[in-house]
Amino acid sequence: MAGCGALSVSDQAANMLDGDFTGCATGAYVNGMDNLAAFQTMAGKNMALVLFYVHWQEPFPTQEVNTVHANGSVPLLTWEPWITHELGTLEAIAAGSFESYVREFMQAAKDWGKPLFLRFAHEMNGNWYPWDGEHNGGAAAAERYKRAWIYIYNVRASLEADNVKLVWCPNNRDIPDASWNRAVQYYPGDDYVDWIGMDGYNWGHGSWEAFGAVFSDVYAGLAALTQKPILLGEFACAQDGGDKGAWITDALSKIKGDHPRIKAFCWFNIDKERDWRVNSTPSAEAAFRDAIGDSYFLESLL
């Protein structure tokens, strides 16, 4: 009788890629594949996910995804439509103005043939990207975003690129804080999304916020919106303004204890707007290493 035996390895992997597992997969943006091995040595754990970015018009990043897969990890490719068009970014995408590029990219992803998370046009409820609500008509933006998203989904479906998992990922706060810009209004619906995400940071410098203050509101909203698994697409803590090591310890404790719907995270490990790196100080590094040493935090989704 079907279903009576143990799951095969392939079935187990498929279930994990659909978020059907106990625990939380570890991941990071490491600012270049050359830094991956050193980051994992520092963390004391393999990364189940590796985050990186591709701008539109750039080809499918075969070298990068091969490196990630060879590491035993799944690529989390953030696909950023840094494009301008007379119709506007979202309307141009939905109208098929970039059809040849989108189909070529998605076909290459299918041909690669291994599991891939594709995070398209993230943080749409912010005001800093050409695909966000403020730059795409304000009150009209959510519907325009959903049409663009569904266009991407339909290309994937038409090519049967089933190895590609689509991740919808708003910012933790709506900026601007306006009724038309609520994150949930941009959600295209369960039929078009595989995972949902959320991005957020503790910026420090006079605005120090615990993990719960950064994420609890958006987490509650997303958990009420859908049963899809949740991914922390980007998160990190500034060095200045508080105890970063204690923040890290608390954050991973909260992920495990208070946010069971979070099935994966990616730490944004770079010295950029702030020093987000987990190894910005020895105490922060030790806290991160100790926290992800918990068996709840998984080294692989494959």
Backbone hydrogen bonds in HBPLUS format (Angstrom, degrees):
<---DONOR---> <-ACCEPTOR-->    atom                        ^
c    i                          cat <-CA-CA->   ^        H-A-AA   ^      H-
h    n   atom  resd res      DA  || num        DHA   H-A  angle D-A-AA Bond
n    s   type  num  typ     dist DA aas  dist angle  dist       angle   num
A0004-CYS N   A0001-MET O   3.31 MM   3  6.05 154.2  2.38 143.4 142.2     1
A0012-GLN N   A0008-SER O   2.87 MM   4  6.14 159.8  1.91 154.5 160.1     2
A0013-ALA N   A0009-VAL O   2.96 MM   4  6.21 158.3  2.01 149.5 155.2     3
A0014-ALA N   A0010-SER O   2.94 MM   4  6.15 158.0  1.99 145.8 151.9     4
A0015-ASN N   A0011-ASP O   2.91 MM   4  6.14 158.6  1.96 150.0 155.6     5
A0016-MET N   A0012-GLN O   2.99 MM   4  6.25 156.3  2.04 147.8 154.1     6
A0017-LEU N   A0013-ALA O   2.95 MM   4  6.19 157.3  2.00 151.3 157.3     7
A0018-ASP N   A0014-ALA O   3.10 MM   4  6.31 124.4  2.43 136.5 150.4     8
A0018-ASP N   A0015-ASN O   3.11 MM   3  5.06 138.7  2.29  94.4 106.5     9
A0020-ASP N   A0015-ASN O   2.78 MM   5  5.04 156.2  1.84 155.5 147.4    10
A0019-GLY N   A0016-MET O   2.91 MM   3  4.97 160.3  1.95 107.7 111.9    11
A0024-CYS N   A0296-TYR O   2.89 MM 272  6.17 159.4  1.93 156.0 158.2    12
A0298-LEU N   A0024-CYS O   2.81 MM 274  5.87 151.1  1.89 131.9 141.7    13
A0025-ALA N   A0263-LYS O   2.85 MM 238  6.06 169.8  1.86 129.9 126.8    14
A0265-PHE N   A0025-ALA O   3.01 MM 240  6.45 146.3  2.12 165.1 172.4    15
A0026-THR N   A0298-LEU O   2.98 MM 272  5.79 171.7  1.99 155.7 153.3    16
A0048-ALA N   A0026-THR O   2.87 MM  22  5.36 125.7  2.17 125.7 139.3    17
A0049-LEU N   A0026-THR O   3.04 MM  23  6.39 142.3  2.18 143.3 152.3    18
A0267-TRP N   A0027-GLY O   3.01 MM 240  6.34 156.8  2.07 129.1 123.6    19
A0028-ALA N   A0049-LEU O   3.33 MM  21  6.67 142.5  2.48 134.1 140.0    20
A0051-LEU N   A0028-ALA O   2.97 MM  23  5.82 163.6  2.00 130.0 135.2    21
A0029-TYR N   A0267-TRP O   2.79 MM 238  6.10 160.3  1.83 156.5 156.3    22
A0269-ASN N   A0029-TYR O   2.94 MM 240  5.58 148.4  2.04 144.5 151.8    23
A0035-ASN N   A0032-GLY O   2.90 MM   3  5.66 162.4  1.93 122.5 128.4    24
A0036-LEU N   A0033-MET O   3.15 MM   3  5.26 165.1  2.18 108.0 112.7    25
A0039-PHE N   A0035-ASN O   3.00 MM   4  6.14 156.1  2.06 151.1 158.3    26
A0040-GLN N   A0036-LEU O   3.00 MM   4  6.25 163.8  2.03 156.6 160.2    27
A0041-THR N   A0037-ALA O   2.96 MM   4  6.20 155.2  2.02 148.9 156.0    28
A0042-MET N   A0038-ALA O   2.92 MM   4  6.10 159.0  1.96 147.4 153.1    29
A0043-ALA N   A0039-PHE O   2.81 MM   4  6.06 156.1  1.87 150.0 157.1    30
A0044-GLY N   A0040-GLN O   2.77 MM   4  5.75 134.5  1.98 140.6 152.3    31
A0045-LYS N   A0040-GLN O   3.29 MM   5  5.46 136.9  2.48 141.5 148.2    32
A0074-VAL N   A0048-ALA O   2.83 MM  26  6.15 159.8  1.87 144.3 148.4    33
A0050-VAL N   A0074-VAL O   3.14 MM  24  6.41 150.0  2.23 148.0 150.5    34
A0076-LEU N   A0050-VAL O   2.86 MM  26  5.67 162.7  1.89 143.2 139.0    35
A0052-PHE N   A0076-LEU O   3.12 MM  24  6.45 154.0  2.19 154.4 152.6    36
A0078-THR N   A0052-PHE O   2.86 MM  26  6.11 172.1  1.87 158.7 161.4    37
A0054-VAL N   A0078-THR O   2.87 MM  24  6.13 159.2  1.92 165.8 162.3    38
A0080-GLU N   A0054-VAL O   2.90 MM  26  6.10 163.0  1.93 156.2 161.5    39
A0058-GLU N   A0055-HIS O   3.09 MM   3  5.77 155.6  2.15 133.2 139.2    40
A0056-TRP N   A0080-GLU O   2.81 MM  24  5.86 142.3  1.95 159.5 151.3    41
A0062-THR N   A0060-PHE O   2.94 MM   2  5.84 131.3  2.18 111.7  97.0    42
A0065-VAL N   A0061-PRO O   3.04 MM   4  6.31 171.7  2.05 166.0 168.2    43
A0066-ASN N   A0062-THR O   2.97 MM   4  6.03 153.0  2.04 147.8 155.4    44
A0067-THR N   A0063-GLN O   3.07 MM   4  6.29 152.4  2.15 143.3 150.4    45
A0068-VAL N   A0064-GLU O   3.00 MM   4  6.31 160.3  2.04 152.8 157.7    46
A0069-HIS N   A0065-VAL O   2.91 MM   4  6.06 164.7  1.94 147.4 151.8    47
A0070-ALA N   A0066-ASN O   2.89 MM   4  6.00 158.7  1.94 147.3 153.4    48
A0071-ASN N   A0067-THR O   3.19 MM   4  6.37 127.4  2.48 134.7 147.4    49
A0071-ASN N   A0068-VAL O   3.06 MM   3  5.14 137.6  2.25  97.8 110.2    50
A0073-SER N   A0068-VAL O   3.14 MM   5  5.42 157.5  2.19 150.3 147.7    51
A0072-GLY N   A0069-HIS O   2.85 MM   3  5.13 160.3  1.89 112.7 118.0    52
A0117-PHE N   A0075-PRO O   2.94 MM  42  6.08 171.8  1.94 169.6 167.7    53
A0077-LEU N   A0117-PHE O   2.80 MM  40  6.06 148.9  1.89 172.0 163.3    54
A0119-ARG N   A0077-LEU O   2.82 MM  42  6.00 159.5  1.86 145.5 152.4    55
A0079-TRP N   A0119-ARG O   2.85 MM  40  5.91 145.5  1.97 128.9 140.3    56
A0121-ALA N   A0079-TRP O   3.19 MM  42  6.38 164.9  2.21 159.3 157.2    57
A0082-TRP N   A0080-GLU O   2.89 MM   2  5.74 132.8  2.11 108.7  94.3    58
A0083-ILE N   A0081-PRO O   2.78 MM   2  5.37 129.5  2.03 109.1  93.0    59
A0088-GLY N   A0085-HIS O   2.89 MM   3  5.15 149.3  1.99 109.4 119.3    60
A0092-ALA N   A0088-GLY O   2.93 MM   4  5.86 154.9  1.99 152.5 159.6    61
A0093-ILE N   A0089-THR O   3.14 MM   4  6.37 155.9  2.20 145.9 152.0    62
A0094-ALA N   A0090-LEU O   2.99 MM   4  6.24 171.8  2.00 157.0 158.6    63
A0095-ALA N   A0091-GLU O   2.94 MM   4  6.01 142.6  2.08 140.5 150.4    64
A0097-SER N   A0092-ALA O   2.98 MM   5  5.31 159.5  2.03 167.2 161.3    65
A0096-GLY N   A0093-ILE O   3.00 MM   3  5.32 160.0  2.04 110.7 117.0    66
A0099-GLU N   A0096-GLY O   3.14 MM   3  4.83 150.8  2.23 115.4 110.5    67
A0102-VAL N   A0098-PHE O   2.94 MM   4  6.14 172.6  1.95 165.6 168.0    68
A0103-ARG N   A0099-GLU O   2.93 MM   4  6.00 171.2  1.94 157.4 160.0    69
A0104-GLU N   A0100-SER O   3.01 MM   4  6.00 155.3  2.07 140.8 148.2    70
A0105-PHE N   A0101-TYR O   2.91 MM   4  6.04 163.4  1.94 154.0 158.4    71
A0106-MET N   A0102-VAL O   2.94 MM   4  6.08 167.7  1.95 151.2 154.9    72
A0107-GLN N   A0103-ARG O   2.84 MM   4  5.86 153.1  1.91 142.9 150.8    73
A0108-ALA N   A0104-GLU O   2.99 MM   4  6.15 153.7  2.06 142.3 149.2    74
A0109-ALA N   A0105-PHE O   2.98 MM   4  6.31 149.9  2.07 145.4 154.1    75
A0110-LYS N   A0106-MET O   2.92 MM   4  6.21 156.2  1.98 146.5 152.7    76
A0111-ASP N   A0107-GLN O   2.82 MM   4  6.06 163.8  1.85 151.2 155.9    77
A0112-TRP N   A0108-ALA O   2.92 MM   4  6.09 143.2  2.06 141.4 150.8    78
A0113-GLY N   A0109-ALA O   3.38 MM   4  6.71 151.1  2.47 141.0 146.9    79
A0113-GLY N   A0110-LYS O   3.00 MM   3  5.15 120.5  2.36 102.3 116.5    80
A0116-LEU N   A0163-ASN O   3.06 MM  47  6.18 151.9  2.15 161.7 155.0    81
A0165-LYS N   A0116-LEU O   2.77 MM  49  6.09 169.2  1.78 165.3 169.1    82
A0118-LEU N   A0165-LYS O   2.75 MM  47  5.90 169.4  1.76 158.3 160.5    83
A0167-VAL N   A0118-LEU O   2.94 MM  49  5.85 166.5  1.96 138.9 139.2    84
A0123-GLU N   A0169-CYS O   2.74 MM  46  6.09 159.6  1.78 158.1 158.6    85
A0126-GLY N   A0123-GLU O   3.13 MM   3  5.61 150.1  2.22 118.8 118.8    86
A0133-GLY N   A0124-MET O   2.93 MM   9  6.06 152.2  2.01 170.8 164.9    87
A0175-ILE N   A0125-ASN O   2.90 MM  50  6.18 160.2  1.93 157.9 164.2    88
A0132-ASP N   A0129-TYR O   3.16 MM   3  5.36 170.3  2.17 113.7 115.7    89
A0135-HIS N   A0132-ASP O   3.23 MM   3  5.58 130.1  2.49 103.6 115.6    90
A0136-ASN N   A0133-GLY O   3.07 MM   3  5.09 163.9  2.09 107.8 112.1    91
A0138-GLY N   A0133-GLY O   3.09 MM   5  5.37 145.5  2.21 157.2 150.6    92
A0140-ALA N   A0137-GLY O   3.17 MM   3  5.14 171.7  2.17 120.1 117.5    93
A0141-ALA N   A0138-GLY O   2.88 MM   3  5.21 160.1  1.92 116.8 123.6    94
A0144-ARG N   A0140-ALA O   3.32 MM   4  6.52 156.3  2.38 147.0 154.0    95
A0145-TYR N   A0141-ALA O   2.73 MM   4  5.95 157.8  1.78 160.2 166.7    96
A0146-LYS N   A0142-ALA O   2.98 MM   4  6.22 163.6  2.01 149.9 153.8    97
A0147-ARG N   A0143-GLU O   3.06 MM   4  6.27 155.0  2.12 144.3 150.6    98
A0148-ALA N   A0144-ARG O   3.05 MM   4  6.30 157.2  2.10 147.1 153.1    99
A0149-TRP N   A0145-TYR O   2.85 MM   4  6.14 161.5  1.89 156.4 161.9   100
A0150-ILE N   A0146-LYS O   2.90 MM   4  6.05 167.6  1.92 150.7 154.0   101
A0151-TYR N   A0147-ARG O   2.98 MM   4  6.14 145.6  2.10 140.1 149.5   102
A0152-ILE N   A0148-ALA O   3.14 MM   4  6.51 157.3  2.19 148.0 152.6   103
A0153-TYR N   A0149-TRP O   2.92 MM   4  6.30 162.5  1.95 154.4 159.6   104
A0154-ASN N   A0150-ILE O   2.84 MM   4  6.00 157.9  1.89 147.0 152.7   105
A0155-VAL N   A0151-TYR O   3.04 MM   4  6.37 149.6  2.14 149.7 157.4   106
A0156-ARG N   A0152-ILE O   3.06 MM   4  6.39 166.8  2.08 155.1 158.3   107
A0157-ALA N   A0153-TYR O   2.85 MM   4  6.15 160.7  1.89 154.0 159.7   108
A0158-SER N   A0154-ASN O   2.85 MM   4  5.97 158.6  1.90 145.3 150.9   109
A0159-LEU N   A0155-VAL O   3.07 MM   4  6.25 147.3  2.18 149.2 157.0   110
A0160-GLU N   A0156-ARG O   2.94 MM   4  5.95 112.1  2.42 135.9 153.6   111
A0161-ALA N   A0156-ARG O   3.10 MM   5  5.33 166.2  2.11 149.3 151.6   112
A0160-GLU N   A0157-ALA O   3.08 MM   3  4.84 146.0  2.20  94.5 105.0   113
A0164-VAL N   A0161-ALA O   3.15 MM   3  5.87 166.7  2.16 120.6 124.7   114
A0194-ASP N   A0166-LEU O   3.03 MM  28  5.25 154.0  2.10 143.2 150.1   115
A0195-TRP N   A0166-LEU O   3.12 MM  29  6.40 163.1  2.15 151.4 152.9   116
A0168-TRP N   A0195-TRP O   3.06 MM  27  6.48 159.3  2.11 151.3 149.6   117
A0197-GLY N   A0168-TRP O   2.58 MM  29  5.78 141.8  1.72 155.5 153.7   118
A0199-ASP N   A0170-PRO O   3.11 MM  29  6.50 145.5  2.24 148.6 158.0   119
A0172-ASN N   A0199-ASP O   2.72 MM  27  5.54 125.7  2.02 163.6 168.6   120
A0178-ALA N   A0176-PRO O   2.96 MM   2  5.58 127.2  2.24 106.9  91.3   121
A0181-ASN N   A0178-ALA O   2.94 MM   3  5.28 151.4  2.02 111.2 120.5   122
A0185-GLN N   A0182-ARG O   2.98 MM   3  5.59 145.1  2.11 116.7 126.3   123
A0186-TYR N   A0183-ALA O   2.99 MM   3  5.68 158.2  2.03 120.7 127.1   124
A0187-TYR N   A0184-VAL O   3.18 MM   3  5.37 162.9  2.21 107.3 112.4   125
A0192-TYR N   A0189-GLY O   3.01 MM   3  5.77 165.3  2.03 124.5 129.2   126
A0196-ILE N   A0229-PRO O   2.99 MM  33  6.26 173.3  2.00 168.2 170.4   127
A0231-LEU N   A0196-ILE O   2.78 MM  35  6.16 145.6  1.90 145.2 156.8   128
A0198-MET N   A0231-LEU O   3.01 MM  33  6.54 130.5  2.26 157.5 165.2   129
A0233-GLY N   A0198-MET O   3.15 MM  35  5.78 130.4  2.41 122.4 133.8   130
A0200-GLY N   A0234-GLU O   3.08 MM  34  6.41 156.4  2.14 151.0 157.3   131
A0202-ASN N   A0236-ALA O   3.10 MM  34  6.48 162.8  2.13 153.3 158.6   132
A0238-ALA N   A0202-ASN O   2.89 MM  36  6.03 149.4  1.98 159.7 168.6   133
A0207-SER N   A0204-GLY O   3.00 MM   3  4.98 153.7  2.07 105.1 113.4   134
A0205-HIS N   A0240-ASP O   3.27 MM  35  6.00 155.8  2.33 123.3 130.4   135
A0213-ALA N   A0210-ALA O   3.02 MM   3  5.30 120.4  2.39 103.7 118.1   136
A0214-VAL N   A0210-ALA O   3.13 MM   4  6.50 147.1  2.24 150.9 160.7   137
A0214-VAL N   A0211-PHE O   3.11 MM   3  5.15 122.7  2.46  96.0 110.6   138
A0215-PHE N   A0211-PHE O   3.00 MM   4  6.21 159.0  2.05 157.0 162.1   139
A0216-SER N   A0212-GLY O   2.84 MM   4  5.00 157.0  1.90 136.3 142.2   140
A0219-TYR N   A0215-PHE O   2.85 MM   4  5.82 162.6  1.88 165.4 171.3   141
A0220-ALA N   A0216-SER O   2.99 MM   4  6.09 161.3  2.02 145.4 149.9   142
A0221-GLY N   A0217-ASP O   3.05 MM   4  6.32 159.8  2.10 149.0 154.5   143
A0222-LEU N   A0218-VAL O   2.93 MM   4  6.11 160.8  1.97 151.9 156.5   144
A0223-ALA N   A0219-TYR O   2.83 MM   4  5.93 162.4  1.86 154.1 159.6   145
A0224-ALA N   A0220-ALA O   3.08 MM   4  6.18 143.5  2.22 139.9 148.4   146
A0225-LEU N   A0221-GLY O   3.10 MM   4  6.20 130.7  2.35 132.3 145.4   147
A0225-LEU N   A0222-LEU O   3.04 MM   3  4.86 127.4  2.32  91.6 106.2   148
A0226-THR N   A0222-LEU O   3.20 MM   4  6.40 153.4  2.28 158.1 159.8   149
A0230-ILE N   A0261-ARG O   3.15 MM  31  5.76 159.5  2.20 157.9 152.1   150
A0263-LYS N   A0230-ILE O   2.76 MM  33  5.74 157.7  1.81 158.2 163.2   151
A0232-LEU N   A0264-ALA O   2.88 MM  32  6.22 166.3  1.90 147.4 148.9   152
A0266-CYS N   A0232-LEU O   2.87 MM  34  6.03 130.2  2.12 153.4 165.2   153
A0268-PHE N   A0235-PHE O   3.04 MM  33  5.77 160.1  2.08 145.8 149.5   154
A0247-TRP N   A0243-ASP O   3.00 MM   4  6.28 149.5  2.09 146.3 155.8   155
A0248-ILE N   A0244-LYS O   2.93 MM   4  6.22 160.1  1.97 155.7 159.3   156
A0249-THR N   A0245-GLY O   3.06 MM   4  6.32 166.3  2.08 149.9 153.5   157
A0250-ASP N   A0246-ALA O   2.94 MM   4  6.10 163.0  1.97 148.2 152.9   158
A0251-ALA N   A0247-TRP O   2.80 MM   4  5.96 157.7  1.85 150.5 157.5   159
A0252-LEU N   A0248-ILE O   3.08 MM   4  6.31 172.1  2.09 160.9 160.0   160
A0253-SER N   A0249-THR O   3.11 MM   4  6.18 148.5  2.21 140.3 149.7   161
A0254-LYS N   A0250-ASP O   2.80 MM   4  5.99 153.4  1.87 151.1 158.2   162
A0255-ILE N   A0251-ALA O   2.91 MM   4  6.22 153.2  1.98 148.4 156.1   163
A0256-LYS N   A0252-LEU O   3.14 MM   4  6.26 162.6  2.17 140.8 144.8   164
A0257-GLY N   A0253-SER O   2.80 MM   4  5.90 164.6  1.82 151.3 156.5   165
A0258-ASP N   A0254-LYS O   2.78 MM   4  5.04 154.8  1.84 132.1 140.7   166
A0259-HIS N   A0254-LYS O   3.14 MM   5  6.40 123.6  2.47 157.4 163.4   167
A0262-ILE N   A0259-HIS O   3.06 MM   3  5.82 162.3  2.09 122.4 127.5   168
A0276-TRP N   A0270-ILE O   3.06 MM   6  5.46 140.7  2.22 145.2 142.2   169
A0272-LYS N   A0274-ARG O   2.78 MM   2  5.13 142.6  1.92 158.7 146.6   170
A0276-TRP N   A0274-ARG O   3.06 MM   2  5.56 117.6  2.46 107.7  90.9   171
A0280-SER N   A0277-ARG O   3.21 MM   3  5.22 143.3  2.35 115.1 110.3   172
A0285-GLU N   A0281-THR O   3.02 MM   4  6.27 167.0  2.04 157.7 161.4   173
A0286-ALA N   A0282-PRO O   2.92 MM   4  6.09 161.8  1.95 148.0 153.1   174
A0287-ALA N   A0283-SER O   3.02 MM   4  6.14 152.1  2.10 138.8 146.4   175
A0288-PHE N   A0284-ALA O   2.96 MM   4  6.22 160.3  2.00 152.8 157.5   176
A0289-ARG N   A0285-GLU O   2.94 MM   4  6.14 170.2  1.95 156.0 158.9   177
A0290-ASP N   A0286-ALA O   2.94 MM   4  6.02 161.1  1.97 145.8 151.4   178
A0291-ALA N   A0287-ALA O   2.90 MM   4  5.99 159.9  1.94 146.2 152.3   179
A0292-ILE N   A0288-PHE O   3.00 MM   4  6.17 174.8  2.00 160.1 160.4   180
A0293-GLY N   A0290-ASP O   3.25 MM   3  5.15 142.5  2.40  93.5 104.3   181
A0294-ASP N   A0291-ALA O   3.36 MM   3  6.04 169.1  2.37 114.3 117.4   182
A0297-PHE N   A0294-ASP O   3.04 MM   3  5.92 161.7  2.07 126.2 129.9   183
